[in-house]
């Protein structure tokens, strides 16, 4: 009878899963920087927004598969196994991004924080959209913190990005943009001043 090495297998399994977890945000940039929390029990969670309102989070069931054939196990090609693990990380990240966009879309709809462009983005609709974005600023420089991004389909981006680049050349557009950033900076200062300090 051959030894089973159960502890070694458990440790290898744990280490491989941790490695996959670290790859997920690298392969799905949209979720980079999004804080995560492991909930070990329960099927729902509670979301408390910055304004104090609450919502329930239902966790959808997600399943992912990693299969190795007997031949792959015999050969033990580390590079091939790593490729399979990266594919798994991409699938997990894709599912997380899809769920995040669904939850964000539902939240925006529920509070009426949606801007309808009517099929054509104009400077006015762009600014209306920008006014509704909560921005954070660096406390030392008072410049917007990096990380603010607009998410759109590549076909949509191909149409919109050149328009926005053209608008940016207009001094009136630039002045309005700076005015909105200034308003967001003041709103950020108010939020920071009203924040409760942890005891």
C-alpha positions as CSV (number, residue, x, y, z in Angstrom):
1,X,0.0,0.0,0.0
2,X,1.4,3.4,-1.0
3,X,1.3,6.4,1.4
4,X,-1.4,8.9,0.8
5,X,0.4,12.1,2.0
6,X,-3.0,13.7,3.0
7,X,-1.4,16.7,4.8
8,X,0.9,17.4,1.8
9,X,-2.1,17.3,-0.6
10,X,-4.2,19.5,1.6
11,X,-1.4,22.1,1.9
12,X,-0.8,22.0,-1.9
13,X,-4.5,22.4,-2.5
14,X,-4.7,25.4,-0.1
15,X,-1.6,27.0,-1.7
16,X,-2.9,26.5,-5.2
17,X,-6.2,28.1,-4.3
18,X,-4.5,31.0,-2.7
19,X,-2.4,31.5,-5.8
20,X,-5.6,31.4,-8.0
21,X,-7.2,34.1,-5.7
22,X,-4.2,36.4,-6.2
23,X,-4.5,36.0,-10.0
24,X,-8.2,36.9,-10.2
25,X,-7.8,40.7,-9.8
26,X,-4.7,40.7,-12.0
27,X,-6.7,39.0,-14.9
28,X,-9.9,41.1,-14.3
29,X,-8.7,44.7,-13.9
30,X,-12.2,46.0,-13.2
31,X,-12.1,44.4,-9.8
32,X,-8.6,45.4,-8.9
33,X,-8.6,47.5,-5.7
34,X,-12.2,46.4,-4.8
35,X,-12.1,45.4,-1.1
36,X,-13.1,41.8,-0.4
37,X,-14.3,40.1,2.7
38,X,-14.6,36.3,3.2
39,X,-18.0,35.4,4.8
40,X,-17.6,31.9,6.2
41,X,-21.3,31.1,6.8
42,X,-24.7,32.3,5.7
43,X,-26.3,32.8,2.3
44,X,-27.0,36.5,2.4
45,X,-25.2,39.6,3.5
46,X,-26.1,43.2,4.4
47,X,-24.9,46.2,2.6
48,X,-24.8,49.5,4.5
49,X,-24.4,52.5,2.2
50,X,-22.6,55.7,3.1
51,X,-25.9,57.5,3.6
52,X,-27.0,54.8,6.2
53,X,-29.5,53.0,3.9
54,X,-29.3,49.3,3.8
55,X,-29.8,46.5,1.3
56,X,-29.6,42.7,1.3
57,X,-26.9,40.9,-0.7
58,X,-27.9,37.6,-2.1
59,X,-25.0,35.5,-3.1
60,X,-25.5,33.6,-6.3
61,X,-24.2,30.1,-6.7
62,X,-21.1,29.9,-8.9
63,X,-19.3,26.8,-10.0
64,X,-16.0,26.4,-11.7
65,X,-14.2,23.3,-12.8
66,X,-10.5,22.4,-13.0
67,X,-9.9,19.0,-14.6
68,X,-6.7,17.1,-15.1
69,X,-6.6,13.9,-17.1
70,X,-4.7,10.9,-15.8
71,X,-2.1,11.5,-18.5
72,X,-1.7,15.1,-17.4
73,X,-1.2,13.9,-13.8
74,X,1.3,11.3,-14.9
75,X,3.4,13.8,-16.9
76,X,3.0,16.6,-14.3
77,X,3.7,19.5,-16.7
78,X,3.9,22.5,-14.4
79,X,3.4,25.0,-17.1
80,X,0.3,23.2,-18.5
81,X,-1.2,23.1,-14.9
82,X,-0.5,26.8,-14.4
83,X,-2.3,27.6,-17.7
84,X,-5.3,25.7,-16.5
85,X,-5.2,27.5,-13.1
86,X,-5.0,30.9,-15.0
87,X,-8.0,29.9,-17.1
88,X,-9.8,29.1,-13.8
89,X,-8.9,32.5,-12.4
90,X,-10.2,34.2,-15.6
91,X,-13.5,32.4,-15.2
92,X,-13.8,33.3,-11.6
93,X,-12.9,37.0,-12.3
94,X,-15.4,37.1,-15.2
95,X,-18.2,35.9,-13.0
96,X,-17.3,38.4,-10.3
97,X,-17.2,41.3,-12.7
98,X,-20.6,40.2,-14.2
99,X,-22.1,40.0,-10.7
100,X,-20.6,43.3,-9.6
101,X,-22.0,45.2,-12.6
102,X,-25.4,43.6,-12.1
103,X,-25.5,44.7,-8.4
104,X,-24.2,48.2,-9.2
105,X,-26.7,48.6,-12.0
106,X,-29.6,47.5,-9.7
107,X,-28.4,49.9,-7.0
108,X,-28.2,52.8,-9.4
109,X,-31.6,52.1,-10.8
110,X,-33.1,51.8,-7.3
111,X,-32.0,55.3,-6.2
112,X,-32.5,56.9,-9.6
113,X,-28.8,57.6,-10.2
114,X,-29.0,56.8,-13.9
115,X,-28.4,59.1,-16.8
116,X,-30.1,58.2,-20.0
117,X,-28.2,59.6,-23.0
118,X,-30.9,58.7,-25.5
119,X,-28.5,56.9,-27.7
120,X,-26.2,59.8,-28.2
121,X,-23.7,61.1,-25.7
122,X,-23.5,64.9,-25.6
123,X,-21.3,67.2,-23.4
124,X,-24.4,67.9,-21.3
125,X,-25.1,64.2,-20.6
126,X,-21.4,63.6,-20.0
127,X,-21.4,66.3,-17.4
128,X,-24.6,65.1,-15.8
129,X,-23.1,61.7,-15.5
130,X,-19.9,63.1,-14.1
131,X,-21.8,65.2,-11.5
132,X,-23.3,62.0,-10.1
133,X,-20.0,60.3,-9.5
134,X,-18.7,60.4,-5.9
135,X,-15.0,61.3,-6.1
136,X,-12.3,60.9,-3.5
137,X,-9.3,63.3,-3.2
138,X,-5.8,63.0,-1.9
139,X,-5.8,64.9,1.4
140,X,-2.3,66.4,0.8
141,X,-2.6,67.5,-2.9
142,X,-6.4,67.8,-3.1
143,X,-6.2,66.2,-6.5
144,X,-8.6,63.4,-7.5
145,X,-7.4,60.0,-6.3
146,X,-6.6,57.6,-9.2
147,X,-9.0,54.8,-9.8
148,X,-12.1,56.6,-11.2
149,X,-13.1,54.8,-14.4
150,X,-15.9,54.5,-16.8
151,X,-16.9,51.0,-17.9
152,X,-18.3,50.5,-21.3
153,X,-18.4,48.0,-24.1
154,X,-15.4,48.3,-26.5
155,X,-17.6,49.2,-29.4
156,X,-19.2,52.0,-27.3
157,X,-15.7,53.2,-26.2
158,X,-14.6,53.3,-29.8
159,X,-17.3,55.8,-30.5
160,X,-17.2,57.8,-27.3
161,X,-13.5,58.2,-26.4
162,X,-12.7,60.2,-29.6
163,X,-15.7,62.5,-29.0
164,X,-14.6,63.2,-25.4
165,X,-11.0,63.9,-26.6
166,X,-12.3,66.4,-29.1
167,X,-14.5,68.1,-26.4
168,X,-11.5,68.4,-24.1
169,X,-9.9,70.8,-26.6
170,X,-12.8,73.2,-26.0
171,X,-12.0,75.8,-23.2
172,X,-15.7,75.9,-22.2
173,X,-15.8,72.2,-21.8
174,X,-12.5,72.2,-19.7
175,X,-13.9,75.0,-17.5
176,X,-17.1,73.1,-16.8
177,X,-15.1,70.0,-16.0
178,X,-12.9,71.9,-13.6
179,X,-16.0,73.4,-12.0
180,X,-17.6,69.9,-11.4
181,X,-14.3,68.6,-10.0
182,X,-14.3,71.6,-7.6
183,X,-17.9,70.8,-6.5
184,X,-16.9,67.2,-5.9
185,X,-13.9,68.3,-3.9
186,X,-16.2,70.4,-1.6
187,X,-18.6,67.5,-1.3
188,X,-15.6,65.2,-0.4
189,X,-14.5,67.8,2.3
190,X,-18.0,67.8,3.8
191,X,-18.0,63.9,3.9
192,X,-14.6,63.9,5.5
193,X,-15.6,66.5,8.1
194,X,-18.8,64.6,9.0
195,X,-17.1,61.2,9.1
196,X,-17.5,59.4,12.5
197,X,-14.1,58.5,13.9
198,X,-13.7,55.0,15.1
199,X,-13.1,54.6,18.8
